[in-house]
């Protein structure tokens, strides 16, 4: 279950709107699905909890999939 309060707090702390915000995470369900539900972009990084098989079966479409957080510079 995605904690709505987590995403609301992040938006308040960053003083930003959902459509101007991206969540970067390694969990397709918590991080990426949560971001998408709140109107944010979801960037999936292939570290930690990432599992290609789980991602394929999840039917959740990340906005971007990267191998490492350091690769993010290429897309900014």
mmCIF file of the N, C-alpha and C atoms, coordinates in Angstrom:
data_MODEL
# 
_entry.id   MODEL 
# 
loop_
_atom_site.group_PDB 
_atom_site.id 
_atom_site.type_symbol 
_atom_site.label_atom_id 
_atom_site.label_alt_id 
_atom_site.label_comp_id 
_atom_site.label_asym_id 
_atom_site.label_entity_id 
_atom_site.label_seq_id 
_atom_site.pdbx_PDB_ins_code 
_atom_site.Cartn_x 
_atom_site.Cartn_y 
_atom_site.Cartn_z 
_atom_site.occupancy 
_atom_site.B_iso_or_equiv 
_atom_site.pdbx_formal_charge 
_atom_site.auth_seq_id 
_atom_site.auth_comp_id 
_atom_site.auth_asym_id 
_atom_site.auth_atom_id 
_atom_site.pdbx_PDB_model_num 
ATOM 1   N N  . UNK A 1 1  ? 0.841  -1.180  0.000   1.00 0.00 ? 1  UNK A N  1 
ATOM 2   C CA . UNK A 1 1  ? 0.000  0.000   0.000   1.00 0.00 ? 1  UNK A CA 1 
ATOM 3   C C  . UNK A 1 1  ? 0.887  1.244   0.000   1.00 0.00 ? 1  UNK A C  1 
ATOM 4   N N  . UNK A 1 2  ? 0.552  2.174   -0.842  1.00 0.00 ? 2  UNK A N  1 
ATOM 5   C CA . UNK A 1 2  ? 1.300  3.426   -0.958  1.00 0.00 ? 2  UNK A CA 1 
ATOM 6   C C  . UNK A 1 2  ? 0.780  4.420   0.065   1.00 0.00 ? 2  UNK A C  1 
ATOM 7   N N  . UNK A 1 3  ? 1.700  5.018   0.796   1.00 0.00 ? 3  UNK A N  1 
ATOM 8   C CA . UNK A 1 3  ? 1.320  5.997   1.808   1.00 0.00 ? 3  UNK A CA 1 
ATOM 9   C C  . UNK A 1 3  ? 1.138  7.367   1.149   1.00 0.00 ? 3  UNK A C  1 
ATOM 10  N N  . UNK A 1 4  ? -0.107 7.791   1.056   1.00 0.00 ? 4  UNK A N  1 
ATOM 11  C CA . UNK A 1 4  ? -0.436 9.082   0.455   1.00 0.00 ? 4  UNK A CA 1 
ATOM 12  C C  . UNK A 1 4  ? 0.320  10.211  1.148   1.00 0.00 ? 4  UNK A C  1 
ATOM 13  N N  . UNK A 1 5  ? 0.475  10.092  2.436   1.00 0.00 ? 5  UNK A N  1 
ATOM 14  C CA . UNK A 1 5  ? 1.141  11.140  3.210   1.00 0.00 ? 5  UNK A CA 1 
ATOM 15  C C  . UNK A 1 5  ? 2.594  11.332  2.786   1.00 0.00 ? 5  UNK A C  1 
ATOM 16  N N  . UNK A 1 6  ? 3.262  10.267  2.412   1.00 0.00 ? 6  UNK A N  1 
ATOM 17  C CA . UNK A 1 6  ? 4.654  10.350  1.966   1.00 0.00 ? 6  UNK A CA 1 
ATOM 18  C C  . UNK A 1 6  ? 4.777  11.262  0.749   1.00 0.00 ? 6  UNK A C  1 
ATOM 19  N N  . UNK A 1 7  ? 3.926  11.056  -0.235  1.00 0.00 ? 7  UNK A N  1 
ATOM 20  C CA . UNK A 1 7  ? 3.990  11.844  -1.464  1.00 0.00 ? 7  UNK A CA 1 
ATOM 21  C C  . UNK A 1 7  ? 3.538  13.285  -1.216  1.00 0.00 ? 7  UNK A C  1 
ATOM 22  N N  . UNK A 1 8  ? 2.530  13.464  -0.396  1.00 0.00 ? 8  UNK A N  1 
ATOM 23  C CA . UNK A 1 8  ? 2.085  14.822  -0.060  1.00 0.00 ? 8  UNK A CA 1 
ATOM 24  C C  . UNK A 1 8  ? 3.178  15.586  0.679   1.00 0.00 ? 8  UNK A C  1 
ATOM 25  N N  . UNK A 1 9  ? 3.848  14.929  1.611   1.00 0.00 ? 9  UNK A N  1 
ATOM 26  C CA . UNK A 1 9  ? 4.931  15.560  2.348   1.00 0.00 ? 9  UNK A CA 1 
ATOM 27  C C  . UNK A 1 9  ? 6.077  15.945  1.415   1.00 0.00 ? 9  UNK A C  1 
ATOM 28  N N  . UNK A 1 10 ? 6.430  15.066  0.509   1.00 0.00 ? 10 UNK A N  1 
ATOM 29  C CA . UNK A 1 10 ? 7.512  15.358  -0.443  1.00 0.00 ? 10 UNK A CA 1 
ATOM 30  C C  . UNK A 1 10 ? 7.175  16.587  -1.280  1.00 0.00 ? 10 UNK A C  1 
ATOM 31  N N  . UNK A 1 11 ? 5.949  16.667  -1.748  1.00 0.00 ? 11 UNK A N  1 
ATOM 32  C CA . UNK A 1 11 ? 5.541  17.826  -2.551  1.00 0.00 ? 11 UNK A CA 1 
ATOM 33  C C  . UNK A 1 11 ? 5.582  19.117  -1.737  1.00 0.00 ? 11 UNK A C  1 
ATOM 34  N N  . UNK A 1 12 ? 5.140  19.045  -0.499  1.00 0.00 ? 12 UNK A N  1 
ATOM 35  C CA . UNK A 1 12 ? 5.182  20.240  0.361   1.00 0.00 ? 12 UNK A CA 1 
ATOM 36  C C  . UNK A 1 12 ? 6.618  20.666  0.643   1.00 0.00 ? 12 UNK A C  1 
ATOM 37  N N  . UNK A 1 13 ? 7.460  19.704  0.992   1.00 0.00 ? 13 UNK A N  1 
ATOM 38  C CA . UNK A 1 13 ? 8.857  20.017  1.316   1.00 0.00 ? 13 UNK A CA 1 
ATOM 39  C C  . UNK A 1 13 ? 9.600  20.597  0.112   1.00 0.00 ? 13 UNK A C  1 
ATOM 40  N N  . UNK A 1 14 ? 9.294  20.091  -1.059  1.00 0.00 ? 14 UNK A N  1 
ATOM 41  C CA . UNK A 1 14 ? 9.942  20.576  -2.277  1.00 0.00 ? 14 UNK A CA 1 
ATOM 42  C C  . UNK A 1 14 ? 9.262  21.821  -2.845  1.00 0.00 ? 14 UNK A C  1 
ATOM 43  N N  . UNK A 1 15 ? 8.081  22.122  -2.319  1.00 0.00 ? 15 UNK A N  1 
ATOM 44  C CA . UNK A 1 15 ? 7.280  23.246  -2.799  1.00 0.00 ? 15 UNK A CA 1 
ATOM 45  C C  . UNK A 1 15 ? 7.099  23.165  -4.320  1.00 0.00 ? 15 UNK A C  1 
ATOM 46  N N  . UNK A 1 16 ? 6.574  22.021  -4.754  1.00 0.00 ? 16 UNK A N  1 
ATOM 47  C CA . UNK A 1 16 ? 6.398  21.765  -6.173  1.00 0.00 ? 16 UNK A CA 1 
ATOM 48  C C  . UNK A 1 16 ? 5.035  21.124  -6.432  1.00 0.00 ? 16 UNK A C  1 
ATOM 49  N N  . UNK A 1 17 ? 4.666  21.067  -7.681  1.00 0.00 ? 17 UNK A N  1 
ATOM 50  C CA . UNK A 1 17 ? 3.408  20.437  -8.090  1.00 0.00 ? 17 UNK A CA 1 
ATOM 51  C C  . UNK A 1 17 ? 3.701  19.034  -8.621  1.00 0.00 ? 17 UNK A C  1 
ATOM 52  N N  . UNK A 1 18 ? 2.733  18.153  -8.542  1.00 0.00 ? 18 UNK A N  1 
ATOM 53  C CA . UNK A 1 18 ? 2.975  16.780  -8.993  1.00 0.00 ? 18 UNK A CA 1 
ATOM 54  C C  . UNK A 1 18 ? 3.491  16.684  -10.425 1.00 0.00 ? 18 UNK A C  1 
ATOM 55  N N  . UNK A 1 19 ? 2.911  17.428  -11.350 1.00 0.00 ? 19 UNK A N  1 
ATOM 56  C CA . UNK A 1 19 ? 3.304  17.310  -12.750 1.00 0.00 ? 19 UNK A CA 1 
ATOM 57  C C  . UNK A 1 19 ? 4.698  17.873  -13.030 1.00 0.00 ? 19 UNK A C  1 
ATOM 58  N N  . UNK A 1 20 ? 5.280  18.570  -12.061 1.00 0.00 ? 20 UNK A N  1 
ATOM 59  C CA . UNK A 1 20 ? 6.648  19.083  -12.183 1.00 0.00 ? 20 UNK A CA 1 
ATOM 60  C C  . UNK A 1 20 ? 7.652  18.245  -11.388 1.00 0.00 ? 20 UNK A C  1 
ATOM 61  N N  . UNK A 1 21 ? 7.217  17.100  -10.900 1.00 0.00 ? 21 UNK A N  1 
ATOM 62  C CA . UNK A 1 21 ? 8.022  16.326  -9.952  1.00 0.00 ? 21 UNK A CA 1 
ATOM 63  C C  . UNK A 1 21 ? 8.211  14.892  -10.443 1.00 0.00 ? 21 UNK A C  1 
ATOM 64  N N  . UNK A 1 22 ? 9.407  14.348  -10.198 1.00 0.00 ? 22 UNK A N  1 
ATOM 65  C CA . UNK A 1 22 ? 9.689  12.948  -10.516 1.00 0.00 ? 22 UNK A CA 1 
ATOM 66  C C  . UNK A 1 22 ? 10.179 12.244  -9.259  1.00 0.00 ? 22 UNK A C  1 
ATOM 67  N N  . UNK A 1 23 ? 9.691  11.049  -9.066  1.00 0.00 ? 23 UNK A N  1 
ATOM 68  C CA . UNK A 1 23 ? 10.161 10.181  -7.989  1.00 0.00 ? 23 UNK A CA 1 
ATOM 69  C C  . UNK A 1 23 ? 11.122 9.181   -8.621  1.00 0.00 ? 23 UNK A C  1 
ATOM 70  N N  . UNK A 1 24 ? 12.270 9.005   -8.000  1.00 0.00 ? 24 UNK A N  1 
ATOM 71  C CA . UNK A 1 24 ? 13.252 8.039   -8.471  1.00 0.00 ? 24 UNK A CA 1 
ATOM 72  C C  . UNK A 1 24 ? 13.305 6.919   -7.437  1.00 0.00 ? 24 UNK A C  1 
ATOM 73  N N  . UNK A 1 25 ? 13.093 5.696   -7.884  1.00 0.00 ? 25 UNK A N  1 
ATOM 74  C CA . UNK A 1 25 ? 13.092 4.598   -6.934  1.00 0.00 ? 25 UNK A CA 1 
ATOM 75  C C  . UNK A 1 25 ? 13.382 3.262   -7.591  1.00 0.00 ? 25 UNK A C  1 
ATOM 76  N N  . UNK A 1 26 ? 13.587 2.260   -6.751  1.00 0.00 ? 26 UNK A N  1 
ATOM 77  C CA . UNK A 1 26 ? 13.909 0.916   -7.241  1.00 0.00 ? 26 UNK A CA 1 
ATOM 78  C C  . UNK A 1 26 ? 12.763 -0.072  -7.053  1.00 0.00 ? 26 UNK A C  1 
ATOM 79  N N  . UNK A 1 27 ? 11.649 0.394   -6.529  1.00 0.00 ? 27 UNK A N  1 
ATOM 80  C CA . UNK A 1 27 ? 10.501 -0.481  -6.284  1.00 0.00 ? 27 UNK A CA 1 
ATOM 81  C C  . UNK A 1 27 ? 9.357  -0.071  -7.207  1.00 0.00 ? 27 UNK A C  1 
ATOM 82  N N  . UNK A 1 28 ? 8.994  -0.948  -8.119  1.00 0.00 ? 28 UNK A N  1 
ATOM 83  C CA . UNK A 1 28 ? 7.959  -0.645  -9.116  1.00 0.00 ? 28 UNK A CA 1 
ATOM 84  C C  . UNK A 1 28 ? 6.608  -0.362  -8.467  1.00 0.00 ? 28 UNK A C  1 
ATOM 85  N N  . UNK A 1 29 ? 6.315  -1.015  -7.365  1.00 0.00 ? 29 UNK A N  1 
ATOM 86  C CA . UNK A 1 29 ? 5.014  -0.842  -6.736  1.00 0.00 ? 29 UNK A CA 1 
ATOM 87  C C  . UNK A 1 29 ? 4.964  0.398   -5.842  1.00 0.00 ? 29 UNK A C  1 
ATOM 88  N N  . UNK A 1 30 ? 5.837  0.462   -4.873  1.00 0.00 ? 30 UNK A N  1 
ATOM 89  C CA . UNK A 1 30 ? 5.805  1.565   -3.916  1.00 0.00 ? 30 UNK A CA 1 
ATOM 90  C C  . UNK A 1 30 ? 6.219  2.883   -4.553  1.00 0.00 ? 30 UNK A C  1 
ATOM 91  N N  . UNK A 1 31 ? 7.363  2.898   -5.203  1.00 0.00 ? 31 UNK A N  1 
ATOM 92  C CA . UNK A 1 31 ? 7.910  4.148   -5.733  1.00 0.00 ? 31 UNK A CA 1 
ATOM 93  C C  . UNK A 1 31 ? 7.217  4.592   -7.021  1.00 0.00 ? 31 UNK A C  1 
ATOM 94  N N  . UNK A 1 32 ? 7.217  3.731   -8.009  1.00 0.00 ? 32 UNK A N  1 
ATOM 95  C CA . UNK A 1 32 ? 6.740  4.125   -9.336  1.00 0.00 ? 32 UNK A CA 1 
ATOM 96  C C  . UNK A 1 32 ? 5.213  4.193   -9.394  1.00 0.00 ? 32 UNK A C  1 
ATOM 97  N N  . UNK A 1 33 ? 4.534  3.175   -8.916  1.00 0.00 ? 33 UNK A N  1 
ATOM 98  C CA . UNK A 1 33 ? 3.069  3.223   -8.910  1.00 0.00 ? 33 UNK A CA 1 
ATOM 99  C C  . UNK A 1 33 ? 2.584  4.378   -8.044  1.00 0.00 ? 33 UNK A C  1 
ATOM 100 N N  . UNK A 1 34 ? 3.234  4.585   -6.906  1.00 0.00 ? 34 UNK A N  1 
ATOM 101 C CA . UNK A 1 34 ? 2.859  5.695   -6.033  1.00 0.00 ? 34 UNK A CA 1 
ATOM 102 C C  . UNK A 1 34 ? 3.010  7.030   -6.723  1.00 0.00 ? 34 UNK A C  1 
ATOM 103 N N  . UNK A 1 35 ? 4.127  7.235   -7.375  1.00 0.00 ? 35 UNK A N  1 
ATOM 104 C CA . UNK A 1 35 ? 4.363  8.489   -8.096  1.00 0.00 ? 35 UNK A CA 1 
ATOM 105 C C  . UNK A 1 35 ? 3.296  8.699   -9.165  1.00 0.00 ? 35 UNK A C  1 
ATOM 106 N N  . UNK A 1 36 ? 3.030  7.684   -9.946  1.00 0.00 ? 36 UNK A N  1 
ATOM 107 C CA . UNK A 1 36 ? 2.048  7.792   -11.030 1.00 0.00 ? 36 UNK A CA 1 
ATOM 108 C C  . UNK A 1 36 ? 0.647  8.086   -10.491 1.00 0.00 ? 36 UNK A C  1 
ATOM 109 N N  . UNK A 1 37 ? 0.282  7.485   -9.385  1.00 0.00 ? 37 UNK A N  1 
ATOM 110 C CA . UNK A 1 37 ? -1.041 7.716   -8.796  1.00 0.00 ? 37 UNK A CA 1 
ATOM 111 C C  . UNK A 1 37 ? -1.237 9.163   -8.362  1.00 0.00 ? 37 UNK A C  1 
ATOM 112 N N  . UNK A 1 38 ? -0.142 9.817   -8.010  1.00 0.00 ? 38 UNK A N  1 
ATOM 113 C CA . UNK A 1 38 ? -0.224 11.196  -7.547  1.00 0.00 ? 38 UNK A CA 1 
ATOM 114 C C  . UNK A 1 38 ? 0.157  12.197  -8.623  1.00 0.00 ? 38 UNK A C  1 
ATOM 115 N N  . UNK A 1 39 ? 0.222  11.737  -9.873  1.00 0.00 ? 39 UNK A N  1 
ATOM 116 C CA . UNK A 1 39 ? 0.458  12.639  -10.991 1.00 0.00 ? 39 UNK A CA 1 
ATOM 117 C C  . UNK A 1 39 ? 1.907  13.024  -11.215 1.00 0.00 ? 39 UNK A C  1 
ATOM 118 N N  . UNK A 1 40 ? 2.825  12.288  -10.595 1.00 0.00 ? 40 UNK A N  1 
ATOM 119 C CA . UNK A 1 40 ? 4.251  12.555  -10.766 1.00 0.00 ? 40 UNK A CA 1 
ATOM 120 C C  . UNK A 1 40 ? 4.840  11.606  -11.797 1.00 0.00 ? 40 UNK A C  1 
ATOM 121 N N  . UNK A 1 41 ? 6.018  11.929  -12.268 1.00 0.00 ? 41 UNK A N  1 
ATOM 122 C CA . UNK A 1 41 ? 6.742  11.011  -13.130 1.00 0.00 ? 41 UNK A CA 1 
ATOM 123 C C  . UNK A 1 41 ? 7.428  9.973   -12.239 1.00 0.00 ? 41 UNK A C  1 
ATOM 124 N N  . UNK A 1 42 ? 7.565  8.775   -12.763 1.00 0.00 ? 42 UNK A N  1 
ATOM 125 C CA . UNK A 1 42 ? 8.222  7.704   -12.027 1.00 0.00 ? 42 UNK A CA 1 
ATOM 126 C C  . UNK A 1 42 ? 9.432  7.199   -12.780 1.00 0.00 ? 42 UNK A C  1 
ATOM 127 N N  . UNK A 1 43 ? 10.606 7.347   -12.172 1.00 0.00 ? 43 UNK A N  1 
ATOM 128 C CA . UNK A 1 43 ? 11.853 6.892   -12.785 1.00 0.00 ? 43 UNK A CA 1 
ATOM 129 C C  . UNK A 1 43 ? 12.343 5.679   -12.001 1.00 0.00 ? 43 UNK A C  1 
ATOM 130 N N  . UNK A 1 44 ? 12.430 4.560   -12.684 1.00 0.00 ? 44 UNK A N  1 
ATOM 131 C CA . UNK A 1 44 ? 12.841 3.309   -12.057 1.00 0.00 ? 44 UNK A CA 1 
ATOM 132 C C  . UNK A 1 44 ? 14.336 3.107   -12.259 1.00 0.00 ? 44 UNK A C  1 
ATOM 133 N N  . UNK A 1 45 ? 15.040 2.867   -11.171 1.00 0.00 ? 45 UNK A N  1 
ATOM 134 C CA . UNK A 1 45 ? 16.477 2.624   -11.235 1.00 0.00 ? 45 UNK A CA 1 
ATOM 135 C C  . UNK A 1 45 ? 16.728 1.143   -10.946 1.00 0.00 ? 45 UNK A C  1 
ATOM 136 N N  . UNK A 1 46 ? 17.602 0.532   -11.739 1.00 0.00 ? 46 UNK A N  1 
ATOM 137 C CA . UNK A 1 46 ? 17.860 -0.908  -11.654 1.00 0.00 ? 46 UNK A CA 1 
ATOM 138 C C  . UNK A 1 46 ? 18.874 -1.233  -10.553 1.00 0.00 ? 46 UNK A C  1 
ATOM 139 N N  . UNK A 1 47 ? 18.530 -0.886  -9.340  1.00 0.00 ? 47 UNK A N  1 
ATOM 140 C CA . UNK A 1 47 ? 19.361 -1.211  -8.177  1.00 0.00 ? 47 UNK A CA 1 
ATOM 141 C C  . UNK A 1 47 ? 18.444 -1.710  -7.071  1.00 0.00 ? 47 UNK A C  1 
ATOM 142 N N  . UNK A 1 48 ? 18.997 -2.167  -5.987  1.00 0.00 ? 48 UNK A N  1 
ATOM 143 C CA . UNK A 1 48 ? 18.204 -2.550  -4.817  1.00 0.00 ? 48 UNK A CA 1 
ATOM 144 C C  . UNK A 1 48 ? 17.136 -3.569  -5.103  1.00 0.00 ? 48 UNK A C  1 
ATOM 145 N N  . UNK A 1 49 ? 15.870 -3.172  -4.956  1.00 0.00 ? 49 UNK A N  1 
ATOM 146 C CA . UNK A 1 49 ? 14.728 -4.076  -5.108  1.00 0.00 ? 49 UNK A CA 1 
ATOM 147 C C  . UNK A 1 49 ? 14.375 -4.406  -6.554  1.00 0.00 ? 49 UNK A C  1 
ATOM 148 N N  . UNK A 1 50 ? 14.966 -3.712  -7.498  1.00 0.00 ? 50 UNK A N  1 
ATOM 149 C CA . UNK A 1 50 ? 14.620 -3.899  -8.911  1.00 0.00 ? 50 UNK A CA 1 
ATOM 150 C C  . UNK A 1 50 ? 14.734 -5.363  -9.320  1.00 0.00 ? 50 UNK A C  1 
ATOM 151 N N  . UNK A 1 51 ? 13.729 -5.833  -10.052 1.00 0.00 ? 51 UNK A N  1 
ATOM 152 C CA . UNK A 1 51 ? 13.731 -7.169  -10.631 1.00 0.00 ? 51 UNK A CA 1 
ATOM 153 C C  . UNK A 1 51 ? 13.017 -7.090  -11.974 1.00 0.00 ? 51 UNK A C  1 
ATOM 154 N N  . UNK A 1 52 ? 13.726 -7.406  -13.053 1.00 0.00 ? 52 UNK A N  1 
ATOM 155 C CA . UNK A 1 52 ? 13.159 -7.309  -14.391 1.00 0.00 ? 52 UNK A CA 1 
ATOM 156 C C  . UNK A 1 52 ? 11.864 -8.110  -14.507 1.00 0.00 ? 52 UNK A C  1 
ATOM 157 N N  . UNK A 1 53 ? 11.835 -9.306  -13.952 1.00 0.00 ? 53 UNK A N  1 
ATOM 158 C CA . UNK A 1 53 ? 10.639 -10.139 -14.020 1.00 0.00 ? 53 UNK A CA 1 
ATOM 159 C C  . UNK A 1 53 ? 9.445  -9.505  -13.336 1.00 0.00 ? 53 UNK A C  1 
ATOM 160 N N  . UNK A 1 54 ? 9.670  -8.923  -12.186 1.00 0.00 ? 54 UNK A N  1 
ATOM 161 C CA . UNK A 1 54 ? 8.591  -8.261  -11.449 1.00 0.00 ? 54 UNK A CA 1 
ATOM 162 C C  . UNK A 1 54 ? 8.085  -7.051  -12.234 1.00 0.00 ? 54 UNK A C  1 
ATOM 163 N N  . UNK A 1 55 ? 8.985  -6.291  -12.812 1.00 0.00 ? 55 UNK A N  1 
ATOM 164 C CA . UNK A 1 55 ? 8.609  -5.100  -13.579 1.00 0.00 ? 55 UNK A CA 1 
ATOM 165 C C  . UNK A 1 55 ? 7.760  -5.491  -14.781 1.00 0.00 ? 55 UNK A C  1 
ATOM 166 N N  . UNK A 1 56 ? 8.156  -6.537  -15.489 1.00 0.00 ? 56 UNK A N  1 
ATOM 167 C CA . UNK A 1 56 ? 7.400  -6.993  -16.658 1.00 0.00 ? 56 UNK A CA 1 
ATOM 168 C C  . UNK A 1 56 ? 5.988  -7.424  -16.287 1.00 0.00 ? 56 UNK A C  1 
ATOM 169 N N  . UNK A 1 57 ? 5.830  -8.063  -15.156 1.00 0.00 ? 57 UNK A N  1 
ATOM 170 C CA . UNK A 1 57 ? 4.519  -8.558  -14.735 1.00 0.00 ? 57 UNK A CA 1 
ATOM 171 C C  . UNK A 1 57 ? 3.660  -7.497  -14.056 1.00 0.00 ? 57 UNK A C  1 
ATOM 172 N N  . UNK A 1 58 ? 4.250  -6.405  -13.643 1.00 0.00 ? 58 UNK A N  1 
ATOM 173 C CA . UNK A 1 58 ? 3.555  -5.411  -12.828 1.00 0.00 ? 58 UNK A CA 1 
ATOM 174 C C  . UNK A 1 58 ? 2.529  -4.587  -13.590 1.00 0.00 ? 58 UNK A C  1 
ATOM 175 N N  . UNK A 1 59 ? 2.654  -4.495  -14.905 1.00 0.00 ? 59 UNK A N  1 
ATOM 176 C CA . UNK A 1 59 ? 1.750  -3.672  -15.706 1.00 0.00 ? 59 UNK A CA 1 
ATOM 177 C C  . UNK A 1 59 ? 1.733  -2.216  -15.247 1.00 0.00 ? 59 UNK A C  1 
ATOM 178 N N  . UNK A 1 60 ? 2.869  -1.742  -14.777 1.00 0.00 ? 60 UNK A N  1 
ATOM 179 C CA . UNK A 1 60 ? 3.061  -0.342  -14.393 1.00 0.00 ? 60 UNK A CA 1 
ATOM 180 C C  . UNK A 1 60 ? 4.151  0.187   -15.305 1.00 0.00 ? 60 UNK A C  1 
ATOM 181 N N  . UNK A 1 61 ? 3.890  1.287   -15.968 1.00 0.00 ? 61 UNK A N  1 
ATOM 182 C CA . UNK A 1 61 ? 4.831  1.814   -16.950 1.00 0.00 ? 61 UNK A CA 1 
ATOM 183 C C  . UNK A 1 61 ? 5.634  2.979   -16.382 1.00 0.00 ? 61 UNK A C  1 
ATOM 184 N N  . UNK A 1 62 ? 6.899  2.748   -16.029 1.00 0.00 ? 62 UNK A N  1 
ATOM 185 C CA . UNK A 1 62 ? 7.736  3.854   -15.578 1.00 0.00 ? 62 UNK A CA 1 
ATOM 186 C C  . UNK A 1 62 ? 7.933  4.853   -16.724 1.00 0.00 ? 62 UNK A C  1 
ATOM 187 N N  . UNK A 1 63 ? 8.149  6.109   -16.397 1.00 0.00 ? 63 UNK A N  1 
ATOM 188 C CA . UNK A 1 63 ? 8.428  7.111   -17.421 1.00 0.00 ? 63 UNK A CA 1 
ATOM 189 C C  . UNK A 1 63 ? 9.832  6.932   -17.982 1.00 0.00 ? 63 UNK A C  1 
ATOM 190 N N  . UNK A 1 64 ? 10.703 6.347   -17.172 1.00 0.00 ? 64 UNK A N  1 
ATOM 191 C CA . UNK A 1 64 ? 12.088 6.141   -17.568 1.00 0.00 ? 64 UNK A CA 1 
ATOM 192 C C  . UNK A 1 64 ? 12.653 5.011   -16.720 1.00 0.00 ? 64 UNK A C  1 
ATOM 193 N N  . UNK A 1 65 ? 13.506 4.189   -17.309 1.00 0.00 ? 65 UNK A N  1 
ATOM 194 C CA . UNK A 1 65 ? 14.231 3.152   -16.571 1.00 0.00 ? 65 UNK A CA 1 
ATOM 195 C C  . UNK A 1 65 ? 15.715 3.397   -16.799 1.00 0.00 ? 65 UNK A C  1 
ATOM 196 N N  . UNK A 1 66 ? 16.466 3.502   -15.707 1.00 0.00 ? 66 UNK A N  1 
ATOM 197 C CA . UNK A 1 66 ? 17.903 3.751   -15.803 1.00 0.00 ? 66 UNK A CA 1 
ATOM 198 C C  . UNK A 1 66 ? 18.669 2.682   -15.015 1.00 0.00 ? 66 UNK A C  1 
ATOM 199 N N  . UNK A 1 67 ? 19.905 2.465   -15.413 1.00 0.00 ? 67 UNK A N  1 
ATOM 200 C CA . UNK A 1 67 ? 20.741 1.467   -14.746 1.00 0.00 ? 67 UNK A CA 1 
ATOM 201 C C  . UNK A 1 67 ? 21.258 1.958   -13.402 1.00 0.00 ? 67 UNK A C  1 
ATOM 202 N N  . UNK A 1 68 ? 21.540 3.254   -13.320 1.00 0.00 ? 68 UNK A N  1 
ATOM 203 C CA . UNK A 1 68 ? 22.147 3.833   -12.128 1.00 0.00 ? 68 UNK A CA 1 
ATOM 204 C C  . UNK A 1 68 ? 21.686 5.283   -11.983 1.00 0.00 ? 68 UNK A C  1 
ATOM 205 N N  . UNK A 1 69 ? 21.644 5.761   -10.768 1.00 0.00 ? 69 UNK A N  1 
ATOM 206 C CA . UNK A 1 69 ? 21.258 7.144   -10.519 1.00 0.00 ? 69 UNK A CA 1 
ATOM 207 C C  . UNK A 1 69 ? 22.210 8.110   -11.230 1.00 0.00 ? 69 UNK A C  1 
ATOM 208 N N  . UNK A 1 70 ? 23.459 7.705   -11.405 1.00 0.00 ? 70 UNK A N  1 
ATOM 209 C CA . UNK A 1 70 ? 24.422 8.570   -12.086 1.00 0.00 ? 70 UNK A CA 1 
ATOM 210 C C  . UNK A 1 70 ? 24.050 8.784   -13.555 1.00 0.00 ? 70 UNK A C  1 
ATOM 211 N N  . UNK A 1 71 ? 23.272 7.900   -14.117 1.00 0.00 ? 71 UNK A N  1 
ATOM 212 C CA . UNK A 1 71 ? 22.828 8.011   -15.499 1.00 0.00 ? 71 UNK A CA 1 
ATOM 213 C C  . UNK A 1 71 ? 21.767 9.097   -15.675 1.00 0.00 ? 71 UNK A C  1 
ATOM 214 N N  . UNK A 1 72 ? 21.195 9.553   -14.602 1.00 0.00 ? 72 UNK A N  1 
ATOM 215 C CA . UNK A 1 72 ? 20.124 10.545  -14.661 1.00 0.00 ? 72 UNK A CA 1 
ATOM 216 C C  . UNK A 1 72 ? 20.555 11.827  -15.372 1.00 0.00 ? 72 UNK A C  1 
ATOM 217 N N  . UNK A 1 73 ? 21.809 12.225  -15.224 1.00 0.00 ? 73 UNK A N  1 
ATOM 218 C CA . UNK A 1 73 ? 22.320 13.440  -15.870 1.00 0.00 ? 73 UNK A CA 1 
ATOM 219 C C  . UNK A 1 73 ? 22.069 13.449  -17.370 1.00 0.00 ? 73 UNK A C  1 
ATOM 220 N N  . UNK A 1 74 ? 22.101 12.305  -17.984 1.00 0.00 ? 74 UNK A N  1 
ATOM 221 C CA . UNK A 1 74 ? 21.900 12.206  -19.435 1.00 0.00 ? 74 UNK A CA 1 
ATOM 222 C C  . UNK A 1 74 ? 20.490 12.639  -19.844 1.00 0.00 ? 74 UNK A C  1 
ATOM 223 N N  . UNK A 1 75 ? 19.550 12.627  -18.925 1.00 0.00 ? 75 UNK A N  1 
ATOM 224 C CA . UNK A 1 75 ? 18.158 12.888  -19.250 1.00 0.00 ? 75 UNK A CA 1 
ATOM 225 C C  . UNK A 1 75 ? 17.656 14.233  -18.748 1.00 0.00 ? 75 UNK A C  1 
ATOM 226 N N  . UNK A 1 76 ? 18.527 14.988  -18.092 1.00 0.00 ? 76 UNK A N  1 
ATOM 227 C CA . UNK A 1 76 ? 18.116 16.298  -17.571 1.00 0.00 ? 76 UNK A CA 1 
ATOM 228 C C  . UNK A 1 76 ? 18.420 17.402  -18.548 1.00 0.00 ? 76 UNK A C  1 
# 
